[in-house]
Amino acid sequence: MSRKVFDEDFKRSTVQMMMEQNKSVAQTTRDLDINPNTIHNWKKKYSKEFIEDALPQMTEDQQLKSFQKRIRDLEEENAILKKAMHFFAKDHR
């Protein structure tokens, strides 16, 4: 199985597109056929670059929707991590 290599410009533009179009990681994963963990990592790394640029141009409603979406994404990530934690904490005999 070969590993795909993406350049920095592609990673940044993917995150920027996600933020501008208000796309979820899941939707972007389906669109680009890239592992969700990879896109999550890119989002963590590059999203700060675009947040400062995007927020002043957004209306308060858009900002609110953006923050609510971010909260939903983080809650989803936490739920996945909790399930994984419980799975690995069980005594598998």
KAMO-V567795 format. One record per helix or strand. SS is the DSSP state (alpha for helix, beta for strand). FROM is the first residue (numbers start at 1). TO is the last residue. If there is no record, write none. Layout:
((SS	FROM	TO) (SS	FROM	TO))
This chain:
((alpha	8	20) (alpha	25	32) (alpha	36	55) (alpha	60	89))
